[in-house]
């Protein structure tokens, strides 16, 4: 039997509570907690706590206006296609955007814009893998799976001073 040791910590942010989860190897998930949702800590290790502390510090700095990219290992569990999309999303710099179609072209699947959209929505580490920076071709907000959805995405875009179309 394999028991994975890790940790989850909940922090308060300007957009509400976010649960940060890590294994000994890497950060594995950020989850916007809505309503009365509760996330309980599970067995911890010093390595997992270090990953969570790094992510919590990065989130505090991000919400304070810091533009630095996250520096730390990520464990992105998904299909090869999803991982390709998430790697491409990770290249989008603070204050910039890409469209679903641009990402599809960049990963060599130019007709896969809708599948890119599904992969964006399945991103397990939002903010650090900045899926809020992915827009429709016209610059329109087409959706967001984190927090309260599109209102959360609007706040994130405003924080980064990114213009968008309603």
C-alpha positions in Angstrom: 0.0 0.0 0.0 1.3 3.5 -0.9 0.4 6.4 1.3 1.1 9.8 -0.1 2.2 12.3 2.5 1.2 15.8 1.8 -0.6 18.8 3.3 -3.4 21.2 2.6 -3.6 24.7 4.1 -6.3 27.3 3.6 -5.4 30.9 3.3 -7.5 34.1 3.1 -7.1 36.2 0.0 -8.8 39.3 -1.5 -10.9 36.8 -3.5 -11.8 34.6 -0.6 -10.3 31.4 0.9 -8.0 29.3 -1.2 -6.9 25.8 -0.3 -3.3 25.0 -1.2 -2.3 21.4 -1.5 1.1 19.8 -1.9 2.9 16.5 -1.8 6.5 16.0 -0.8 7.5 16.6 -4.4 5.5 19.6 -5.5 2.5 21.9 -5.4 -0.5 19.8 -6.6 -3.6 22.0 -6.3 -5.1 25.4 -5.6 -8.8 25.5 -5.0 -11.0 28.5 -4.5 -13.3 27.7 -1.6 -16.8 29.1 -1.9 -19.7 29.4 0.4 -19.3 27.2 3.5 -16.9 24.8 1.9 -14.3 23.5 4.4 -11.1 21.7 3.6 -9.4 19.7 6.3 -5.7 19.3 6.6 -4.3 15.8 6.1 -1.1 14.2 7.2 1.8 16.6 6.8 5.5 16.5 6.0 8.1 19.2 6.2 8.6 19.0 2.4 4.9 19.5 1.6 4.7 22.3 4.1 7.6 24.0 2.4 5.8 23.9 -1.0 2.6 25.3 0.6 4.5 28.0 2.3 6.2 29.0 -1.0 2.8 29.1 -2.7 1.1 31.0 0.1 3.9 33.6 0.0 3.6 33.9 -3.7 -0.2 34.3 -3.5 0.2 37.1 -0.9 2.7 38.9 -3.1 0.6 38.4 -6.2 -2.4 40.0 -4.6 -0.2 42.9 -3.5 0.7 43.5 -7.1 4.0 41.5 -7.5 4.5 40.4 -11.1 7.0 37.6 -10.5 6.4 34.1 -11.9 6.0 31.3 -9.4 9.2 29.5 -8.8 8.7 26.0 -7.5 7.8 22.5 -8.7 4.3 21.7 -9.8 2.7 18.3 -10.2 0.1 18.8 -12.9 -1.9 15.6 -13.1 -3.9 15.3 -16.4 -3.8 14.0 -19.9 -0.9 14.7 -22.2 -3.1 17.2 -24.1 -4.1 19.0 -20.8 -0.4 19.2 -19.7 0.5 20.7 -23.1 -2.2 23.3 -22.6 -1.1 24.1 -19.0 2.5 24.4 -20.1 1.5 26.9 -22.7 -0.7 28.8 -20.2 2.3 29.0 -17.9 4.2 31.0 -20.5 1.7 33.9 -20.4 3.3 36.8 -18.5 1.6 39.0 -15.9 -0.6 41.5 -17.7 -0.8 39.6 -21.0 -3.3 37.2 -22.5 -3.6 34.5 -25.1 -6.7 33.3 -26.8 -7.9 29.6 -26.8 -7.1 29.5 -30.6 -3.6 30.9 -30.1 -2.9 28.2 -27.5 -4.3 25.5 -29.9 -1.9 26.7 -32.6 1.1 26.9 -30.2 0.6 23.3 -29.1 0.2 22.1 -32.7 -3.5 21.4 -32.6 -5.0 24.4 -34.5 -8.5 23.0 -34.6 -8.7 22.2 -30.9 -9.8 25.5 -29.5 -12.8 23.9 -27.7 -10.6 21.2 -26.3 -8.2 23.8 -25.1 -11.1 25.5 -23.3 -11.9 22.3 -21.5 -8.3 21.8 -20.5 -8.1 25.4 -19.3 -11.2 24.7 -17.1 -9.6 21.6 -15.7 -6.4 23.5 -14.5 -5.6 22.2 -11.0 -3.4 25.1 -10.1 -5.1 28.3 -11.1 -3.4 31.7 -10.6 0.1 30.0 -10.6 -0.9 28.4 -14.0 -2.6 31.6 -15.0 -5.7 30.3 -16.8 -7.5 33.6 -16.0 -5.2 35.1 -18.8 -6.9 33.0 -21.5 -9.6 34.9 -23.4 -11.8 34.5 -26.4 -10.4 35.5 -29.8 -12.0 39.0 -29.5 -10.6 39.6 -26.0 -13.9 38.5 -24.5 -14.2 36.7 -21.2 -15.8 33.4 -22.1 -15.7 31.7 -18.7 -13.8 30.9 -15.6 -14.0 27.8 -13.4 -12.4 29.3 -10.2 -14.1 31.1 -7.4 -17.3 32.7 -8.4 -16.6 32.2 -12.1 -16.5 35.3 -14.4 -16.7 37.8 -11.5 -13.6 36.3 -10.1 -11.9 36.4 -13.5 -12.8 40.1 -13.8 -11.2 40.8 -10.5 -8.0 39.0 -11.5 -7.8 40.8 -14.8 -8.4 44.1 -13.1 -5.6 43.3 -10.6 -3.3 42.8 -13.6 -4.7 45.8 -15.5 -5.8 43.6 -18.4 -8.5 45.0 -20.6 -11.2 42.7 -21.8 -14.5 42.7 -23.7 -17.8 41.9 -22.0 
